[in-house]
Amino acid sequence: MKSRRWTLAKLNAMDLDEFTRVVGPVFEGSPWIAAEAWSYRPFEDFDRLHRVLCDVVWLAPEARQVELIRAHPDLAGEAALAGALTSASAKEQASAGLGRLGREEAALLQELNRKYRQRFGLPFVICARLNKKEAILAACAARLKNSPHEELRTALEEIAKIARLRLEDLVAG
């Protein structure tokens, strides 16, 4: 089933509750971002809408940023195996080939996810729609070398990419 696409005019005309309901899922489990961005309407174009949403994230206290990162599931993790991902996350992980991992690849990703969580206290976040499984495995291994500050920034940059693609799915030309 295809999700509904909205024009900017319709998004700009929405009240706070409707805007939060419609735009909130762009950021995994974090409707507060859309709620805070609502007051910056009208959005004159798509790029401005995306920029305002991301500015809310970048200007949020670090604890709130960490909360946003933690709202993301592990790639090919327990939620994926249990079929408990949001529909957007499920499609994104599938597009990267994470639903078709061989036994060794799955074990490697689970081990990388474990090491990443142990090092940073966060799930590994990458824009799966812009990567394939090989690139994701390599990126996770490489990012384990980052400092916590670098990794917080990198995870938020990846979330901005995810949000942009989800917003493109949501907003009609």
C-alpha positions, 0 to 999 in steps of 0.5 A: 500500500502506498503512503499518502503524499502531501503538498507543502500547501497542505502541510503548511495549513495543518494544525500542530496535531495533524502536522505532528502525526503526518511529519513525525514519523520522518524521524524514527520514534521522535514526533517531538521534532515535527512538533517543534518545527511546526511553528516555523511554517510556512515552509516555502519549499521542500529544502526549507522544511527539511532544513528546519526539521534538521535544525530542531535536531542539531539545536536540541540538547545532547540528551535529546539527540541521544534519545533520537539515535536510540529510537533507531533499531539495530540493523538486522537486529532483534526487532527486524528478526521479530518483524517489529520494525516500523514499515519505513525501517523494514523497507529501508533495511530490505533495500540494503539487502539486510533481509538477505544476509547469509549466516556469516554476514548476519553473525558479523553484523550482530557482532558489530552491532554489539561492539558498537553498542558497547562502545557508544551506548547507541545503535549503529545508524546509517542511511540504509537506502543509500548503502548496500550490506557490504558498505554497511558492514564496512562502515560499522567496522570503520566507525568503531574507531570514531570518538564518541563526539564524532560518532554522535555527529555522524549518527545525526548526519545519517539520520538527516539523510534518512529523514530527507528520503522519508520526507521525499516519500511524504511530500508531493513535488 
